[in-house]
Amino acid sequence: MRLTRAAEYAIRCVIYLSRQGQSVLTSRQEIAEQADIPAHFLAKIAQDLAKAGLIEIRQGARGGFLLSKNPADVTLLEVVETMIGEISLNDCVARPSGCKISPCCSVHRVWLDARDQLRDSLRRVSFDQLIADASCFPSYPKALLETEGLETPLSARNDLQ
């Protein structure tokens, strides 16, 4: 299984908003630039995240996005499945009625087990855990670096890419 670009961008968006803090309004442009997400794509992703109740969208000149939940209450699974639907590794897992032998197929049971393990792994990871590790984004706004006490200059962090 490979994540879609939309799921990857959604994860970046939620990580960035989690770093800002719950209910902190952040402009779409800032998120797009700092999380390296095309602005037009970010607008589409944000709609799905908002429908799921993960973020709130504020319109207008001083608008932007804000995280609706505490990052500790948002899991990687929730964001991924918001963007791609429920994870299923095979058509027989997604639509068992479409396969005549699913109920007794030994491979079907392996696909179900693998899917359940992947979903459990993603469910166990919350965004507060992800933001505890600063490695997801190679550069941050200067104010964010200063508040977190990160001493590596932005230029040096960009050279690490």
N, C-alpha and C positions, 0 to 999 in steps of 0.2 A: 504494500500500500504506500502511496505517496501523497503527501498533503497537497492540496490545491494552493495556488498562489494566493487566493482570497483567504484561505485559512492561515497561511503564514503571515500575511499582512494583518489579519485580525489579531493574531497573537502579538505581533509587534505593537499594534495600537493599544491593546489592553496592558501590555507591559509598560508602555510609555505613560499611559494614564495612571497606572498603579504607582509608578514612581512619583507622579505629581501628588497623589493622595486622593482619597475618596472625596467626591463633590468639589474638586478643584477644576474650574473651567479652564480649558486649554484650547487655543485656536487650532483649527484644522490645518492651517499652514505650518504651524510649529510642529505638530505631530507628523505631518507629511515629510517635512525636512529632516527632523531629528530621527524618525524611525525609518527613513528611506522608503516611503510609500508614495506612489504617484497620487497627487491630490484628487484627481477625478475618481480613481479607484477607491481611495479612502472614503469618499462620500458614499459610495455604494456599500462598502463594508459596514460603515457606521449605521446605515439603515437596518441591516440585519442584526447588528449588535444591540441597537436600540429596541427592536421588536422583541428581542430575547430578554430585555430588561437589564442588560449588562452596562449600557451607557445611556446617557441622556444627551440629546442634541438640542442646542440652543441656537436659534436663528438670529440673524441680524449682524450689524457691523461689529458688535462686541460679542458675537456668538462663538460657539465652539462645541467641544465635547467634554463631558465629565463622566467619571466612573460612578455608576449608581450604587455599587455594592462595595463592601470592604474587600480589598484584594485577598484577604484570607478566606473569603467565602466564594471566590471565583476559581473554578478549576480549569486546568488545561483542557480536560474533556468537554466541559461546557462550551468553551470558545470554539474548539474544533468542530463539535457536532452542531453548533449554531451555524457554522459556515458550510459544512458538507453533509449534514444530516447524520443519522446514526451510523456509526462505523460498522461496516460489514465487509469482510475480506473476500467474499465470493458471492456470486448471484444466489447460490443455494442457501446462503445464510440470510441474505436480504429478502429473498422471496422463496421460502421453502416450498410453498404450494406449486411453484414452477418446476420443481424437480420431483420426478416420480419415485426416486429411491432415497430421498433425504432422510426419512425416518429411520432407515436401517443402514445407511451408508457410513462406513467407518471414517471416510475422509470428511464427511459433513461434520461429524463429532469433533474432529481435529480443528476444522475451521471455526466452529463455535467456541472451542476452548481457547484458541489463539485470539479470537476477537474479544472474548471476555477478559483475558489477561491484558491485552492492550488497553481496553477501556478502563480496567482497574488501575493500571499504571498511570494513565492520564488523569484519572479521578483523584489519585492521591497527591497530585501536584497542584498547589494553589499559587496564585500570582504573588502572594507575599513571599513565598519561598523563591520564586523566580527572580524577584527584584532584589533579593538579598545578595545575589551574585551580579556584580556590575559588568559582567562580560558580554551581555547580550547586545549592547550598543557600544561601538568603539568611541563615540564622542557624545558629549552631553552639553547642554547649555552651561555656560560658565557659572551661573548662579547655583545650579544644581550640584556642580562639582564642589563648589565652596561649602555648601551646606552639608554635603556628605563627607567632607574632609579628604576627598581624593586629590592626591598631589600630582599625579602625572599630567603634564601639560597636554592640551588637546592635540597639538601637532604631533607629539610623541605617540599619543593613543591612535591617531589616524595612521601613523607609520606601521602600527602593529597589524594592520589589515592584510 
